[in-house]
Amino acid sequence: MNDRTPTLSDETLEGYGMRSKARCRVARPRSPAELAAAFRAASASGQTVALRGAGCSYGDAALNAGAIVVDCSLMNRILAWDPTTGEATVEPGVTIADLWQHTLADGWWPPVVPGTMAVSVGGATAANIHGKNNWRDGSFGEHVTRFTLLLPSGQVVECSRDANADLFYAAIGGMGLLGAFISITLRLRRIYSGLVHVRQTAHPSLAELLAAVEAGTRDATHLVGWIDTAARGRQLGRGLLKAMREPAPGEDPNPAASLDPASQPPSGRILGVLPVTWIPVLGKPMASQLGTRLANRAQWVRGNLPGADRQHDERYVPANFMLNFIPNFKSIYRPGGLIQHQSFVPRDAAPAVFREILARSQAAGLAPSLAVLKKHRPSPFLLNYLVDGYSLALDYAVPRRVEARMAALMAELNALVADSGAFFLAKDSTLTAADFRRTYAPETLARFAALKAQCDPHELLQSDIYRRVMRPALAATFQATREPTRRDATAPAS
């Protein structure tokens, strides 16, 4: 096997939100041997390494300013696929798109998908992503049965729920800080049609929207809510709920046709008329507060038109990944980019916290352009951010003239959420170490710190988010959990 050291190129990388940027030295290995060689070369030169998949983290989770980023996107082979069991073994650079295109015709679908199919399986596992079916099917990591991990030392470790279980439960959701995935085996979900039954309903308040979400869990397979961020007063938090139900066996009269990957892309036109290529141009005003109010009002009115709540069928792929079919949709947010603030709040606290988040955003004159509500359940992994409750994901356009106000608002919202909830590091770009630390039990952070010291004693694996948020939190937890007689001793170097 080729074990040459991959060539390093100087590049400016950015997060998915287009605000976090860093000048890095980038290596793109094509094999586990080349990945191991990149680790050895970085260690010998005293450099640190951040792991990167498809670059879909919104902030700085896959950046490493002034140091090395190992981009695993060229390690993208599907190593094994069993259409009788739905089990796939893939390299970390395989994307969700690669996976469904390989398995859909056999009647299998990735068990958990994010809002974009560009996400890599390695990134999905490292971040333990969630989807619109989290309350029902759990997180991505819950469908991973085993993986092979390359440690910074060069040691290769096989992990499952039965073998090296502590590392299995920590590396899933561990943000690529314990080792690099070489291969990942997961079970996909059986589906019987390439269509999905969809019904959208309107709900005039946050309380009624949340109640509809709870009622929808009885027969929906996927649920996602849209919130009108311009509504105020008693209508604050009003929104539309999209409920999706997968057809049962035999419901689709021609499943072979609908499961054909070639049948999945949408028409490429808005309402059957306007080309989707127009959306970035037409949507540019959404980056302004006036545009946000008008767009949200129009969406609410559209969702209340006669017949808007009629059940209809949509193709599975565009129903899950519509933004993937809009060329350059993120250009709406340039040049300032966007911040996505996603909070995870337990069921009882969510109504008050979400209302406060929306009200504070409006009071600051910074209403988000998009608000998405989902229902969740906790995951069994060490750095679990999921709750028995809900999440609210808010997209904030950041024109350069509002950056100071936006930073102040994010600090307020993060402190508010940290009182009872949690954060998803793959979306974060504004969290402080202190607020991150408040969302975990000290024992949890101590266990992760111990595994980090065991697997990566020289801290080869680092990233900007590790230095900004995680390392200070781990160090503070270490200090707080030391014996009283040692509190005046010098802490070990981090």
C-alpha positions as CSV (number, residue, x, y, z in Angstrom):
1,M,0.0,0.0,0.0
2,N,1.3,3.5,-0.9
3,D,2.5,5.2,2.3
4,R,3.9,8.3,0.8
5,T,3.3,11.5,2.7
6,P,0.6,13.6,1.0
7,T,1.8,17.0,-0.5
8,L,0.8,20.0,1.6
9,S,-0.7,23.0,-0.1
10,D,-1.3,26.4,1.5
11,E,-5.0,27.3,1.3
12,T,-7.5,29.5,3.0
13,L,-10.4,27.3,4.2
14,E,-13.7,28.5,5.5
15,G,-16.6,27.0,7.4
16,Y,-20.0,26.4,5.9
17,G,-21.3,29.7,7.3
18,M,-18.6,31.6,5.3
19,R,-17.5,33.6,8.4
20,S,-14.9,31.3,10.1
21,K,-11.8,31.3,7.9
22,A,-8.2,30.2,8.4
23,R,-5.0,29.9,6.4
24,C,-3.9,26.2,6.7
25,R,-1.6,23.7,5.1
26,V,-3.8,21.1,3.6
27,A,-3.1,17.4,2.9
28,R,-5.4,15.2,1.0
29,P,-4.6,11.5,1.6
30,R,-6.1,8.8,-0.7
31,S,-5.5,5.8,1.6
32,P,-5.1,4.9,5.3
33,A,-1.4,4.5,4.7
34,E,-1.1,8.1,3.4
35,L,-3.2,9.3,6.3
36,A,-0.9,7.6,8.7
37,A,2.1,9.1,6.9
38,A,0.5,12.6,7.2
39,F,0.2,12.0,11.0
40,R,3.9,11.0,11.2
41,A,5.1,13.9,9.2
42,A,3.1,16.4,11.3
43,S,4.3,14.9,14.6
44,A,7.9,15.0,13.4
45,S,7.6,18.7,12.5
46,G,5.9,19.7,15.7
47,Q,2.7,20.6,13.8
48,T,-0.9,19.9,14.8
49,V,-3.6,18.3,12.7
50,A,-7.3,19.0,12.2
51,L,-9.4,16.4,10.4
52,R,-11.8,17.7,7.7
53,G,-14.5,15.9,5.7
54,A,-16.7,17.8,3.3
55,G,-16.3,21.1,5.1
56,C,-20.0,21.3,6.1
57,S,-19.4,22.5,9.7
58,Y,-20.7,26.0,10.0
59,G,-17.9,27.4,12.1
60,D,-14.3,26.4,12.9
61,A,-14.6,22.7,13.7
62,A,-12.6,21.7,10.6
63,L,-10.1,24.6,10.6
64,N,-6.6,24.7,12.1
65,A,-5.2,28.2,11.7
66,G,-1.5,28.2,10.8
67,A,-1.2,24.4,11.0
68,I,-2.2,21.3,9.1
69,V,-5.7,20.2,7.9
70,V,-6.0,16.6,6.7
71,D,-8.9,16.6,4.2
72,C,-10.2,13.1,3.9
73,S,-12.6,13.7,1.0
74,L,-10.4,11.6,-1.4
75,M,-10.8,8.6,0.9
76,N,-14.2,8.0,-0.7
77,R,-14.6,4.3,-1.5
78,I,-17.6,2.2,-0.6
79,L,-15.8,-0.8,0.6
80,A,-18.8,-3.2,1.0
81,W,-22.5,-3.1,0.5
82,D,-25.0,-5.9,1.4
83,P,-28.5,-5.2,-0.1
84,T,-30.0,-8.0,1.9
85,T,-29.1,-6.6,5.3
86,G,-28.6,-2.9,4.5
87,E,-25.1,-2.9,5.9
88,A,-22.5,-0.6,4.3
89,T,-18.8,-0.2,5.0
90,V,-17.3,3.0,3.7
91,E,-14.3,5.2,3.9
92,P,-14.7,8.5,5.8
93,G,-14.9,10.7,2.7
94,V,-17.9,9.0,1.2
95,T,-20.8,11.6,1.3
96,I,-24.4,11.1,2.1
97,A,-25.0,11.7,-1.6
98,D,-22.6,8.9,-2.6
99,L,-24.3,6.6,-0.2
100,W,-27.9,7.1,-1.2
101,Q,-27.0,7.0,-4.9
102,H,-25.4,3.6,-4.3
103,T,-28.2,2.1,-2.2
104,L,-31.5,3.7,-3.2
105,A,-32.3,1.3,-6.1
106,D,-32.0,-1.6,-3.6
107,G,-34.6,0.0,-1.3
108,W,-32.3,1.4,1.4
109,W,-31.7,4.9,2.6
110,P,-29.2,6.4,5.0
111,P,-30.8,6.1,8.4
112,V,-30.2,9.8,9.5
113,V,-29.5,12.6,7.1
114,P,-28.8,16.3,7.7
115,G,-30.1,19.2,5.6
116,T,-27.4,18.8,3.0
117,M,-26.3,15.6,1.3
118,A,-22.8,17.0,0.9
119,V,-21.9,15.9,4.4
120,S,-19.3,13.1,4.6
121,V,-20.0,9.9,6.6
122,G,-16.8,10.6,8.5
123,G,-18.0,14.0,9.5
124,A,-21.5,12.8,10.2
125,T,-20.0,10.2,12.6
126,A,-17.5,12.6,14.2
127,A,-20.2,15.1,14.9
128,N,-22.9,12.5,15.6
129,I,-25.4,14.4,13.4
130,H,-29.1,14.4,13.8
131,G,-32.0,14.7,11.3
132,K,-35.7,15.3,11.1
133,N,-36.4,11.8,12.5
134,N,-34.2,12.1,15.6
135,W,-37.0,11.6,18.1
136,R,-37.9,8.3,16.3
137,D,-34.6,6.9,14.9
138,G,-32.0,8.5,17.0
139,S,-28.7,10.1,15.9
140,F,-26.4,9.0,13.1
141,G,-24.0,7.3,15.5
142,E,-26.7,5.0,16.8
143,H,-26.7,3.3,13.3
144,V,-22.9,2.8,13.2
145,T,-22.1,-0.8,14.2
146,R,-18.3,-0.6,14.1
147,F,-15.4,1.5,12.8
148,T,-11.7,1.4,12.4
149,L,-9.8,4.3,14.0
150,L,-6.3,5.5,13.3
151,L,-4.8,7.0,16.5
152,P,-2.2,9.8,16.3
153,S,0.5,7.2,17.3
154,G,-0.2,5.2,14.1
155,Q,-2.0,2.4,16.0
156,V,-5.1,1.1,14.3
157,V,-8.0,0.2,16.7
158,E,-11.2,-1.7,15.9
159,C,-14.2,-0.3,17.8
160,S,-17.7,-1.4,18.4
161,R,-20.2,-1.6,21.2
162,D,-18.4,-4.7,22.4
163,A,-14.7,-4.0,21.5
164,N,-13.0,-0.9,22.8
165,A,-16.5,0.4,23.8
166,D,-15.2,3.4,25.7
167,L,-13.5,4.7,22.5
168,F,-16.5,3.7,20.4
169,Y,-18.9,5.9,22.5
170,A,-16.4,8.8,22.7
171,A,-15.1,9.0,19.1
172,I,-18.7,9.1,17.8
173,G,-19.5,12.8,18.6
174,G,-15.8,13.4,19.5
175,M,-15.3,15.9,16.7
176,G,-12.2,14.1,15.3
177,L,-10.1,14.8,18.3
178,L,-9.3,11.2,19.4
179,G,-8.4,9.6,16.0
180,A,-9.2,9.4,12.3
181,F,-11.9,7.1,11.0
182,I,-10.4,4.7,8.3
183,S,-13.6,2.8,7.7
184,I,-17.1,3.0,9.1
185,T,-19.8,0.3,9.0
186,L,-23.4,1.3,9.4
187,R,-26.9,-0.1,8.9
188,L,-29.2,1.7,6.5
189,R,-33.0,1.9,6.8
190,R,-35.3,-0.1,4.5
191,I,-37.7,2.0,2.4
192,Y,-40.3,0.8,-0.1
193,S,-40.7,3.8,-2.3
194,G,-38.8,6.8,-3.6
195,L,-41.7,9.0,-2.7
196,V,-42.8,10.3,0.6
197,H,-46.3,11.5,1.7
198,V,-46.1,15.1,2.8
199,R,-48.6,17.3,4.7
200,Q,-47.9,20.9,5.8
201,T,-50.1,22.5,8.5
202,A,-50.2,26.0,9.9
203,H,-50.2,26.8,13.7
204,P,-50.7,30.3,15.1
205,S,-48.5,30.2,18.1
206,L,-45.4,28.4,19.4
207,A,-47.4,26.4,21.9
208,E,-49.7,25.2,19.2
209,L,-46.8,24.4,16.9
210,L,-45.1,22.3,19.6
211,A,-48.4,20.5,20.4
212,A,-48.7,19.7,16.7
213,V,-45.2,18.3,16.7
214,E,-46.1,16.0,19.6
215,A,-49.2,14.9,17.8
216,G,-47.3,14.3,14.6
217,T,-45.0,11.7,16.2
218,R,-47.8,9.2,16.2
219,D,-47.6,8.4,12.5
220,A,-45.0,10.6,10.8
221,T,-41.5,9.3,10.0
222,H,-40.0,12.8,9.7
223,L,-41.1,16.2,11.2
224,V,-39.7,19.7,10.8
225,G,-41.2,23.0,11.7
226,W,-40.6,26.4,10.1
227,I,-41.2,29.5,12.4
228,D,-42.2,33.0,11.3
229,T,-39.4,35.0,12.9
230,A,-41.2,38.3,12.2
231,A,-44.4,37.4,14.2
232,R,-44.8,39.1,17.6
233,G,-47.0,39.1,20.7
234,R,-49.3,36.2,21.0
235,Q,-48.3,35.0,17.6
236,L,-44.6,34.8,18.5
237,G,-43.3,31.4,17.3
238,R,-46.2,30.7,15.0
239,G,-45.2,28.4,12.1
240,L,-45.7,25.6,9.6
241,L,-45.2,22.0,10.3
242,K,-44.1,19.6,7.6
243,A,-44.9,16.0,8.4
244,M,-43.5,13.3,6.2
245,R,-44.6,9.6,6.1
246,E,-42.8,6.9,4.2
247,P,-45.1,4.6,2.2
248,A,-45.6,1.1,3.6
249,P,-44.8,-2.0,1.6
250,G,-47.2,-2.2,-1.4
251,E,-48.4,1.5,-1.2
252,D,-46.3,2.5,-4.2
253,P,-47.6,0.8,-7.3
254,N,-44.2,1.2,-9.1
255,P,-41.4,1.3,-6.5
256,A,-38.7,0.3,-9.0
257,A,-39.4,3.6,-10.9
258,S,-39.5,5.8,-7.9
259,L,-36.4,4.2,-6.3
260,D,-34.4,4.8,-9.5
261,P,-31.8,7.5,-8.5
262,A,-32.3,9.1,-11.9
263,S,-36.0,9.9,-11.0
264,Q,-35.1,11.9,-7.9
265,P,-33.8,15.3,-8.9
266,P,-36.6,18.0,-8.9
267,S,-37.7,19.9,-12.0
268,G,-35.3,22.8,-11.5
269,R,-38.1,25.3,-11.4
270,I,-39.9,27.2,-8.6
271,L,-43.6,26.4,-8.6
272,G,-43.0,24.9,-12.0
273,V,-42.2,28.2,-13.6
274,L,-39.1,30.2,-12.4
275,P,-35.7,28.5,-12.7
276,V,-34.0,27.6,-9.4
277,T,-31.0,29.5,-10.6
278,W,-32.9,32.7,-9.9
279,I,-33.3,32.0,-6.2
280,P,-30.0,33.4,-5.1
281,V,-30.8,36.6,-6.9
282,L,-34.4,36.8,-5.8
283,G,-33.4,35.8,-2.3
284,K,-30.6,38.3,-1.8
285,P,-33.0,40.8,0.0
286,M,-33.6,38.2,2.7
287,A,-30.3,39.1,4.2
288,S,-31.8,42.4,5.3
289,Q,-34.2,42.8,8.2
290,L,-36.9,44.2,5.9
291,G,-36.4,41.3,3.5
292,T,-36.6,38.9,6.4
293,R,-39.9,40.3,7.5
294,L,-41.4,40.3,4.0
295,A,-40.2,36.8,3.2
296,N,-41.4,35.3,6.5
297,R,-44.8,37.0,6.0
298,A,-45.1,35.6,2.5
299,Q,-44.2,32.1,3.7
300,W,-46.8,32.3,6.4
301,V,-49.5,33.5,4.0
302,R,-48.7,30.8,1.5
303,G,-48.9,28.2,4.2
304,N,-52.4,29.3,5.1
305,L,-53.9,29.4,1.5
306,P,-56.8,27.1,0.8
307,G,-55.6,23.6,0.1
308,A,-52.1,24.3,1.5
309,D,-52.5,21.6,4.0
310,R,-53.6,18.9,1.5
311,Q,-51.4,15.8,1.6
312,H,-49.3,15.2,-1.5
313,D,-46.4,13.1,-2.6
314,E,-42.8,14.4,-3.0
315,R,-39.7,12.6,-4.3
316,Y,-37.6,11.5,-1.4
317,V,-34.3,13.2,-2.2
318,P,-35.6,16.8,-2.9
319,A,-38.0,16.5,0.1
320,N,-34.9,16.0,2.3
321,F,-32.2,18.1,0.5
322,M,-34.0,20.9,-1.4
323,L,-31.1,23.3,-0.9
324,N,-28.7,21.0,-2.7
325,F,-30.7,21.7,-5.9
326,I,-30.4,25.5,-5.6
327,P,-27.1,26.6,-7.2
328,N,-25.1,28.9,-5.1
329,F,-27.9,29.4,-2.5
330,K,-25.4,30.6,0.1
331,S,-24.5,33.6,-2.0
332,I,-27.6,35.1,-0.5
333,Y,-25.6,35.7,2.6
334,R,-22.4,37.0,1.1
335,P,-20.3,39.0,1.8
336,G,-20.9,38.9,5.5
337,G,-21.8,35.2,5.7
338,L,-24.2,33.7,8.3
339,I,-24.3,32.4,11.8
340,Q,-26.4,29.4,12.6
341,H,-27.4,29.3,16.2
342,Q,-28.9,26.0,17.2
343,S,-30.0,25.4,20.7
344,F,-31.2,22.1,22.2
345,V,-33.6,22.6,25.1
346,P,-35.5,20.0,27.2
347,R,-39.2,19.6,26.7
348,D,-40.4,21.6,29.7
349,A,-38.0,24.5,29.3
350,A,-38.2,24.8,25.5
351,P,-41.4,27.0,25.1
352,A,-40.0,29.8,27.4
353,V,-36.4,29.6,26.1
354,F,-37.4,29.6,22.4
355,R,-39.8,32.6,23.0
356,E,-37.1,34.5,24.7
357,I,-34.6,33.7,21.9
358,L,-37.0,35.0,19.3
359,A,-38.0,38.1,21.3
360,R,-34.4,39.0,22.1
361,S,-33.4,38.7,18.5
362,Q,-36.3,41.0,17.4
363,A,-35.4,43.5,20.2
364,A,-31.9,43.6,18.9
365,G,-33.1,44.3,15.3
366,L,-31.5,41.0,14.3
367,A,-34.4,38.6,13.5
368,P,-33.1,35.5,11.8
369,S,-33.9,34.9,8.2
370,L,-34.8,31.2,8.8
371,A,-35.9,29.3,11.9
372,V,-36.2,25.5,12.0
373,L,-37.8,23.5,14.8
374,K,-37.1,19.7,15.4
375,K,-37.9,17.2,18.1
376,H,-35.2,15.1,19.7
377,R,-34.2,12.3,22.1
378,P,-30.8,11.9,23.9
379,S,-28.1,9.7,22.3
380,P,-25.9,7.3,24.3
381,F,-22.5,8.8,23.3
382,L,-20.2,10.5,25.7
383,L,-20.4,14.1,24.3
384,N,-24.2,13.9,23.9
385,Y,-25.8,17.2,23.0
386,L,-29.2,15.8,22.2
387,V,-32.1,16.2,24.7
388,D,-35.5,14.9,25.4
389,G,-37.0,18.0,23.9
390,Y,-36.5,20.2,20.9
391,S,-34.0,22.2,18.9
392,L,-34.3,25.6,17.3
393,A,-31.9,26.4,14.5
394,L,-31.7,30.0,13.5
395,D,-29.9,31.5,10.5
396,Y,-28.6,35.0,11.0
397,A,-27.3,37.0,8.1
398,V,-24.3,39.1,9.3
399,P,-23.8,42.3,7.2
400,R,-20.6,43.8,8.3
401,R,-22.3,46.8,9.9
402,V,-24.0,44.6,12.5
403,E,-21.2,42.4,13.6
404,A,-20.8,44.0,17.1
405,R,-24.5,43.8,17.8
406,M,-24.6,40.2,16.5
407,A,-21.7,39.2,18.8
408,A,-23.5,40.7,21.8
409,L,-26.7,38.9,20.9
410,M,-25.0,35.5,20.5
411,A,-23.4,35.9,23.9
412,E,-26.8,36.5,25.4
413,L,-28.4,33.6,23.7
414,N,-25.6,31.2,24.5
415,A,-25.7,32.1,28.2
416,L,-29.5,31.6,28.1
417,V,-29.4,28.2,26.5
418,A,-26.5,27.0,28.7
419,D,-28.8,27.4,31.8
420,S,-30.8,24.3,30.7
421,G,-29.8,23.1,27.2
422,A,-26.9,22.2,24.9
423,F,-25.1,23.1,21.7
424,F,-24.1,21.2,18.5
425,L,-20.5,21.9,17.9
426,A,-20.7,21.3,14.2
427,K,-23.0,24.4,13.9
428,D,-21.2,26.6,16.5
429,S,-19.0,29.6,15.8
430,T,-19.7,31.8,18.8
431,L,-19.7,29.6,22.0
432,T,-17.4,30.3,24.9
433,A,-15.6,27.6,26.8
434,A,-17.4,28.7,30.0
435,D,-20.9,28.2,28.4
436,F,-19.8,24.9,26.8
437,R,-18.6,23.6,30.1
438,R,-22.0,24.4,31.8
439,T,-23.8,22.0,29.4
440,Y,-21.9,18.9,30.6
441,A,-21.5,17.1,33.9
442,P,-17.9,17.4,35.1
443,E,-17.5,13.7,35.1
444,T,-18.4,13.6,31.4
445,L,-15.7,16.1,30.4
446,A,-13.2,14.4,32.7
447,R,-13.8,11.1,30.9
448,F,-13.3,12.7,27.5
449,A,-10.1,14.5,28.8
450,A,-8.8,11.1,30.0
451,L,-9.4,9.5,26.7
452,K,-7.8,12.4,24.9
453,A,-4.7,12.0,27.1
454,Q,-4.7,8.3,26.4
455,C,-5.2,8.4,22.7
456,D,-3.4,11.6,21.8
457,P,-1.0,12.5,24.7
458,H,0.8,15.0,22.6
459,E,-2.3,16.7,21.3
460,L,-1.5,16.1,17.7
461,L,-5.2,16.4,16.8
462,Q,-6.4,19.9,17.3
463,S,-8.8,22.3,15.6
464,D,-9.8,25.9,16.1
465,I,-12.9,24.9,18.0
466,Y,-10.9,22.7,20.2
467,R,-8.6,25.5,21.2
468,R,-11.5,28.1,21.4
469,V,-14.0,26.0,23.3
470,M,-13.1,22.5,24.3
471,R,-9.5,22.6,25.6
472,P,-10.2,25.4,28.1
473,A,-13.4,23.6,29.3
474,L,-11.5,20.4,29.7
475,A,-8.7,22.1,31.6
476,A,-11.1,23.9,33.9
477,T,-12.9,20.7,34.6
478,F,-9.6,19.1,35.4
479,Q,-8.8,21.8,37.9
480,A,-12.2,21.6,39.5
481,T,-12.1,17.9,40.0
482,R,-8.6,17.7,41.5
483,E,-8.1,16.8,45.1
484,P,-8.1,19.9,47.5
485,T,-4.6,19.3,48.6
486,R,-3.3,19.7,45.0
487,R,-5.3,22.8,44.0
488,D,-2.2,25.0,44.4
489,A,0.0,22.8,42.2
490,T,0.9,23.6,38.6
491,A,-1.5,22.1,36.1
492,P,0.0,19.8,33.5
493,A,0.7,21.4,30.1
494,S,-2.3,21.1,27.7
